[in-house]
Structure formats: C-alpha cells, structure tokens
C-alpha cells in the first residue's frame, strides 16, 4: 500500500455492480473524474435495449479511455505514470483512463 495511491469506489445501481478507480493523489483532473463517476452512477438500463455492463462502461469512458490493462505490472506502470485505472467487478480487464491534470505554469515576475 502507498499513501499517495487513492482508491475511489463507484456503484452502478442499475447493474448492481461496483467499480474501483485507482490513481496517484494530485495527478488527476477532478472535474473530468467527477463527470465520469456521475455518468456511471446515474446510468439507466432501458428494458427494450439491454446493454452489457462492459458496453455501458465503455460508452461512459470512451473520451478518456486509452487502453485495457490485463496484468498487475502493467496496471502499476500506468498508475505511476499519472493515469487513472478503472476496474469493474466481474470484468477480467481494467481500463486505463487519461485523466491527467493539466500542467499549469505559475505566474511570476519577469527576470529582466
């Protein structure tokens, strides 16, 4: 365990499934993260067009999804590279999300 590694759980009520986001504290764009959490938490299943949990998750993360992750070693590499990982109960692979916080240059006095 690492103090800087954060674990945030999300529950998708319409599927009765939990997910887990893993990231390094201070590296994530929280507004984008919160939007994804809200999308997943509020997802509704239409009775006429049942969508698998995998397809639902992919549709909610498609704008920030980079790739799937299959091994612990790869997951660890991505986490410490500043990426956010999402794991969903019952799914074999996790998802690598690019939710890196934009680097902002601080303003300072000119050197001249």
C-alpha positions as CSV (number, residue, x, y, z in Angstrom):
1,X,0.0,0.0,0.0
2,X,1.1,3.5,-0.8
3,X,-0.3,6.7,0.9
4,X,-0.3,8.5,-2.4
5,X,-2.3,5.9,-4.2
6,X,-6.0,6.7,-3.9
7,X,-8.9,4.1,-4.3
8,X,-12.4,5.5,-5.0
9,X,-15.3,3.2,-5.3
10,X,-18.3,3.8,-7.6
11,X,-21.6,1.9,-7.6
12,X,-23.6,1.4,-10.8
13,X,-27.1,0.8,-9.3
14,X,-28.9,-0.3,-12.5
15,X,-26.5,-3.2,-12.8
16,X,-25.8,-3.6,-9.0
17,X,-22.1,-3.6,-9.7
18,X,-19.2,-1.8,-8.1
19,X,-16.2,-0.4,-9.7
20,X,-12.9,0.9,-8.4
21,X,-10.8,3.9,-9.6
22,X,-7.1,3.8,-8.7
23,X,-4.8,6.8,-9.2
24,X,-2.0,8.8,-7.6
25,X,-3.2,11.7,-5.5
26,X,-2.7,15.1,-7.1
27,X,-2.3,13.8,-10.7
28,X,-6.0,13.7,-11.7
29,X,-8.3,16.2,-13.3
30,X,-11.1,16.0,-10.7
31,X,-13.9,17.7,-12.7
32,X,-13.5,15.2,-15.5
33,X,-13.3,12.4,-12.9
34,X,-16.5,13.5,-11.2
35,X,-18.3,13.7,-14.5
36,X,-17.5,10.0,-15.2
37,X,-18.5,9.0,-11.7
38,X,-21.8,10.8,-12.1
39,X,-22.4,9.2,-15.5
40,X,-21.7,5.7,-14.2
41,X,-23.8,6.2,-11.0
42,X,-26.8,7.6,-13.0
43,X,-26.7,5.1,-15.8
44,X,-30.1,3.6,-16.5
45,X,-30.9,0.3,-18.3
46,X,-33.6,0.5,-20.9
47,X,-35.8,-2.6,-20.8
48,X,-36.1,-2.7,-24.6
49,X,-32.4,-2.5,-25.4
50,X,-30.4,-4.2,-22.7
51,X,-26.7,-3.2,-22.8
52,X,-24.0,-5.3,-21.2
53,X,-22.2,-3.7,-18.3
54,X,-19.0,-3.7,-20.4
55,X,-20.6,-1.7,-23.2
56,X,-22.2,0.7,-20.7
57,X,-18.8,1.4,-19.0
58,X,-17.0,1.8,-22.4
59,X,-19.7,4.3,-23.6
60,X,-19.2,6.4,-20.4
61,X,-15.4,6.4,-20.6
62,X,-14.8,6.5,-24.3
63,X,-13.5,10.1,-24.4
64,X,-10.7,9.3,-21.9
65,X,-10.1,5.6,-22.4
66,X,-6.6,4.8,-23.7
67,X,-6.4,1.0,-23.5
68,X,-7.3,-2.1,-21.4
69,X,-4.9,-3.4,-18.8
70,X,-4.6,-7.1,-18.1
71,X,-1.7,-7.5,-15.6
72,X,-0.8,-6.1,-12.2
73,X,2.6,-5.0,-13.5
74,X,1.0,-3.0,-16.4
75,X,-1.5,-1.5,-14.0
76,X,1.2,-0.4,-11.7
77,X,3.2,1.2,-14.6
78,X,0.1,3.2,-15.7
79,X,-0.8,4.3,-12.2
80,X,2.7,5.7,-11.6
81,X,2.7,7.3,-15.0
82,X,-0.2,9.5,-13.8
83,X,-3.0,7.6,-15.4
84,X,-6.3,6.5,-13.7
85,X,-7.4,2.9,-13.7
86,X,-10.9,1.7,-13.5
87,X,-11.8,-1.9,-12.5
88,X,-15.4,-3.2,-12.6
89,X,-16.5,-6.2,-10.6
90,X,-16.9,-9.3,-12.8
91,X,-14.8,-7.9,-15.7
92,X,-11.4,-9.5,-16.3
93,X,-9.6,-6.4,-17.6
94,X,-9.3,-2.9,-16.2
95,X,-9.3,0.3,-18.2
96,X,-6.6,2.9,-18.4
97,X,-8.1,6.4,-18.4
98,X,-6.2,9.6,-19.3
99,X,-7.5,11.9,-16.6
100,X,-4.2,13.7,-16.0
101,X,-4.4,17.1,-14.6
102,X,-3.2,19.8,-17.0
103,X,0.2,21.2,-16.0
104,X,-0.3,24.9,-15.2
105,X,2.6,27.3,-15.2
106,X,2.6,29.6,-12.3
107,X,2.8,33.3,-12.9
108,X,5.9,35.1,-11.7
109,X,7.8,38.3,-12.2
110,X,9.9,38.5,-15.4
111,X,13.6,38.0,-14.9
112,X,14.6,41.1,-17.0
